[in-house]
Structure formats: structure tokens, C-alpha cells
Amino acid sequence: MLVLTRKKNESIILNDNIEITIVDVQGDQVRVGINAPKSISIYRKEIFLEIQAENKKAADVKSVDLKNLLK
């Protein structure tokens, strides 16, 4: 993991098209602004993990025997 130190209003550039800016620091909270193309999905980690879990559940559907289903 790369760890960088930034101050308020300082930025980090990723892949030439994503800019992460430290917007505010108050106590133990940091506000981060992200400027990225609309084609880039951006999620908080806890939401991303929930989405992954739901997608895994949806993909884990057992196959259905169509002949028995039609009876």
C-alpha cells in the first residue's frame, strides 16, 4: 500500500484522469473530493462490499429442472 501525506486542498492524481482532493479535515474525519470520468464507478468500501455480496447471492442460483417446473 502506498501511503501519502496531503494537506487540505492538496490532491493526488491517478491514471491521468482521476483527481482526489482533500477538501476538509475535522478531528478524525477527512472529507475527500473525487473528480473522475462518469464511466468510473466510485463507492465507499462498505457499500462496495455489500454490492459484491448481493451479486454473489444473485449468481448463486441453483439450476432449475425445466421439466419439473412445467408440471
Backbone as a chain_set.jsonl record, in Angstrom:
{"seq": "MLVLTRKKNESIILNDNIEITIVDVQGDQVRVGINAPKSISIYRKEIFLEIQAENKKAADVKSVDLKNLLK", "coords": {"N": [[0.843, -1.173, 0.0], [0.576, 2.144, -0.861], [1.281, 4.987, 0.969], [0.433, 8.291, 1.415], [1.018, 11.657, 2.411], [-1.116, 14.359, 2.695], [-2.305, 17.71, 2.669], [-5.054, 19.92, 3.497], [-6.821, 20.916, 0.628], [-4.913, 19.864, -1.077], [-3.955, 17.548, -3.654], [-4.155, 14.281, -5.239], [-3.241, 12.542, -8.123], [-4.531, 10.044, -10.171], [-3.848, 7.738, -12.683], [-3.875, 9.653, -14.768], [-6.451, 10.718, -15.109], [-8.042, 10.862, -12.87], [-8.688, 12.689, -10.046], [-8.009, 13.135, -6.698], [-8.928, 14.993, -3.996], [-8.155, 16.508, -0.918], [-10.587, 17.84, 0.897], [-11.476, 18.79, 3.38], [-10.512, 18.696, 6.82], [-11.445, 17.563, 9.907], [-10.995, 16.936, 13.118], [-10.992, 13.505, 13.55], [-11.994, 12.991, 11.068], [-11.964, 13.074, 7.533], [-12.702, 14.886, 4.668], [-13.121, 14.001, 1.369], [-12.723, 14.837, -1.989], [-13.584, 13.669, -5.192], [-12.704, 13.688, -8.492], [-13.577, 12.351, -11.401], [-13.928, 10.498, -14.511], [-17.272, 9.913, -15.732], [-17.628, 7.279, -16.37], [-16.295, 5.815, -14.505], [-16.83, 3.92, -11.688], [-17.532, 4.803, -8.362], [-17.396, 3.974, -5.032], [-18.107, 3.912, -1.524], [-16.2, 1.819, 0.614], [-17.648, 0.012, 2.309], [-20.157, -0.053, 1.106], [-19.493, -1.014, -1.423], [-18.639, -3.623, -0.735], [-21.075, -4.683, 0.163], [-22.547, -4.635, -2.236], [-21.035, -6.468, -3.732], [-21.507, -8.808, -2.208], [-24.297, -9.1, -2.525], [-24.416, -9.452, -5.31], [-23.043, -11.859, -5.514], [-24.788, -13.555, -4.138], [-26.995, -13.418, -5.867], [-25.947, -14.594, -8.145], [-25.602, -17.139, -7.321], [-27.653, -18.965, -7.848], [-29.45, -21.916, -7.876], [-29.565, -24.375, -10.453], [-32.511, -24.943, -12.358], [-34.742, -27.556, -12.94], [-36.337, -27.664, -15.843], [-38.369, -29.332, -16.832], [-39.603, -30.361, -14.528], [-40.485, -27.984, -13.478], [-42.492, -27.169, -15.208], [-44.546, -28.933, -14.637]], "CA": [[0.0, 0.0, 0.0], [1.255, 3.44, -0.895], [0.71, 5.935, 1.927], [0.867, 9.652, 1.113], [0.539, 12.706, 3.302], [-1.672, 15.501, 1.977], [-2.963, 18.711, 3.487], [-6.289, 20.461, 2.936], [-6.74, 21.468, -0.729], [-3.9, 19.189, -1.883], [-4.561, 16.482, -4.45], [-3.427, 13.13, -5.767], [-3.731, 12.213, -9.459], [-4.445, 8.628, -10.52], [-4.09, 7.333, -14.068], [-4.037, 10.837, -15.622], [-7.814, 11.218, -15.272], [-8.765, 10.835, -11.603], [-8.067, 13.572, -9.062], [-8.536, 13.007, -5.344], [-8.546, 16.213, -3.28], [-8.546, 16.621, 0.484], [-11.458, 19.01, 0.954], [-11.551, 19.308, 4.739], [-10.084, 17.8, 7.897], [-12.004, 17.983, 11.195], [-10.782, 15.854, 14.079], [-10.579, 12.253, 12.919], [-12.694, 12.841, 9.796], [-11.383, 13.732, 6.365], [-13.607, 14.964, 3.521], [-12.363, 13.765, 0.151], [-13.42, 15.096, -3.245], [-13.06, 12.835, -6.274], [-13.063, 14.132, -9.831], [-13.264, 11.226, -12.281], [-14.891, 10.338, -15.605], [-18.535, 9.28, -15.347], [-17.54, 5.833, -16.606], [-15.629, 5.212, -13.353], [-17.708, 3.741, -10.528], [-16.88, 5.155, -7.099], [-18.219, 3.548, -3.907], [-17.482, 3.718, -0.218], [-15.846, 0.4, 0.686], [-18.704, -0.803, 2.909], [-21.205, -0.21, 0.099], [-18.929, -1.9, -2.447], [-18.683, -4.996, -0.218], [-22.48, -5.102, 0.147], [-22.898, -4.896, -3.632], [-20.4, -7.73, -4.096], [-22.208, -9.899, -1.534], [-25.592, -9.268, -3.188], [-24.169, -10.027, -6.638], [-22.676, -13.264, -5.328], [-26.029, -14.274, -3.816], [-27.823, -13.487, -7.078], [-25.313, -15.514, -9.097], [-25.567, -18.472, -6.72], [-28.979, -19.555, -8.005], [-29.351, -23.306, -8.305], [-30.223, -24.624, -11.731], [-33.883, -25.417, -12.227], [-35.125, -28.571, -13.914], [-37.484, -27.076, -16.524], [-39.443, -30.322, -16.948], [-40.327, -30.376, -13.242], [-41.084, -26.677, -13.286], [-43.702, -27.092, -16.031], [-45.582, -29.844, -14.136]], "C": [[0.891, 1.239, 0.0], [0.542, 4.378, 0.071], [1.314, 7.306, 1.639], [0.304, 10.606, 2.152], [0.087, 13.886, 2.444], [-2.299, 16.44, 2.979], [-4.24, 19.159, 2.783], [-5.99, 21.162, 1.614], [-5.605, 20.891, -1.57], [-4.521, 17.96, -2.522], [-3.581, 15.361, -4.759], [-4.046, 12.832, -7.129], [-3.494, 10.726, -9.707], [-4.717, 8.457, -12.007], [-4.403, 8.5, -15.004], [-5.45, 11.394, -15.704], [-8.658, 11.166, -13.996], [-7.999, 11.708, -10.612], [-8.78, 13.419, -7.727], [-8.004, 14.191, -4.549], [-9.009, 16.125, -1.831], [-9.307, 17.936, 0.623], [-11.461, 19.632, 2.341], [-11.058, 18.248, 5.709], [-10.642, 18.371, 9.192], [-11.873, 16.815, 12.154], [-10.27, 14.613, 13.372], [-11.314, 11.991, 11.599], [-12.031, 13.666, 8.705], [-12.435, 13.73, 5.259], [-12.754, 14.918, 2.263], [-13.252, 14.073, -1.044], [-12.765, 14.266, -4.338], [-13.596, 13.359, -7.595], [-12.605, 13.038, -10.795], [-14.28, 11.172, -13.414], [-16.147, 9.614, -15.117], [-18.514, 7.767, -15.532], [-16.86, 5.09, -15.455], [-16.624, 5.127, -12.2], [-16.913, 4.038, -9.266], [-17.849, 4.818, -5.971], [-17.418, 3.661, -2.617], [-17.262, 2.219, -0.063], [-16.978, -0.453, 1.249], [-19.86, -1.032, 1.937], [-20.736, -1.156, -0.995], [-18.986, -3.36, -1.991], [-20.112, -5.53, -0.175], [-22.93, -5.446, -1.267], [-22.304, -6.228, -4.082], [-21.124, -8.918, -3.48], [-23.56, -10.163, -2.192], [-25.431, -9.879, -4.577], [-23.818, -11.506, -6.536], [-23.912, -14.102, -5.003], [-26.893, -14.451, -5.061], [-27.254, -14.477, -8.083], [-25.328, -16.945, -8.593], [-26.948, -19.132, -6.748], [-28.794, -20.975, -8.529], [-30.088, -23.492, -9.628], [-31.586, -25.263, -11.495], [-34.146, -26.437, -13.326], [-36.414, -28.093, -14.581], [-38.646, -28.058, -16.653], [-40.266, -30.37, -15.672], [-41.025, -29.048, -12.983], [-42.4, -26.568, -14.025], [-44.82, -28.002, -15.521], [-46.487, -29.182, -13.143]], "O": [[1.838, 1.342, 0.779], [-0.676, 4.541, -0.007], [2.534, 7.471, 1.618], [-0.771, 10.372, 2.703], [0.823, 14.35, 1.574], [-2.774, 16.007, 4.029], [-4.476, 18.821, 1.623], [-5.02, 21.911, 1.505], [-5.354, 21.379, -2.672], [-5.487, 17.398, -2.006], [-2.37, 15.478, -4.568], [-5.269, 12.869, -7.265], [-2.398, 10.215, -9.482], [-5.705, 8.975, -12.527], [-5.153, 8.316, -15.963], [-5.649, 12.447, -16.31], [-9.865, 11.402, -14.045], [-6.812, 11.494, -10.37], [-10.001, 13.558, -7.64], [-6.793, 14.38, -4.435], [-10.136, 15.711, -1.559], [-8.73, 19.014, 0.481], [-11.45, 20.856, 2.475], [-11.173, 17.05, 5.449], [-10.359, 19.516, 9.545], [-12.571, 15.811, 12.01], [-9.251, 14.652, 12.683], [-11.257, 10.88, 11.073], [-11.598, 14.797, 8.926], [-12.999, 12.682, 4.947], [-11.801, 15.681, 2.106], [-14.397, 13.625, -1.106], [-11.54, 14.168, -4.404], [-14.808, 13.46, -7.785], [-11.408, 12.823, -10.986], [-15.37, 11.732, -13.299], [-16.083, 8.8, -14.196], [-19.304, 7.055, -14.911], [-16.853, 3.859, -15.436], [-17.192, 6.138, -11.785], [-15.777, 3.591, -9.11], [-18.978, 5.306, -5.945], [-16.195, 3.521, -2.622], [-18.061, 1.427, -0.562], [-17.248, -1.534, 0.725], [-20.475, -2.098, 1.949], [-21.5, -2.009, -1.447], [-19.343, -4.239, -2.776], [-20.337, -6.709, -0.45], [-23.622, -6.443, -1.472], [-22.979, -7.025, -4.733], [-21.336, -9.929, -4.15], [-23.933, -11.318, -2.397], [-26.225, -10.731, -4.975], [-24.241, -12.31, -7.366], [-24.076, -15.209, -5.516], [-27.46, -15.522, -5.278], [-28.01, -15.133, -8.799], [-25.09, -17.872, -9.366], [-27.355, -19.778, -5.783], [-28.073, -21.204, -9.5], [-31.103, -22.845, -9.885], [-31.777, -26.025, -10.547], [-33.816, -26.214, -14.491], [-37.474, -28.111, -13.955], [-39.803, -27.644, -16.588], [-41.495, -30.416, -15.726], [-42.064, -29.015, -12.323], [-43.336, -25.941, -13.528], [-45.962, -27.841, -15.951], [-47.409, -29.816, -12.63]]}, "num_chains": 1, "name": "protein.A"}
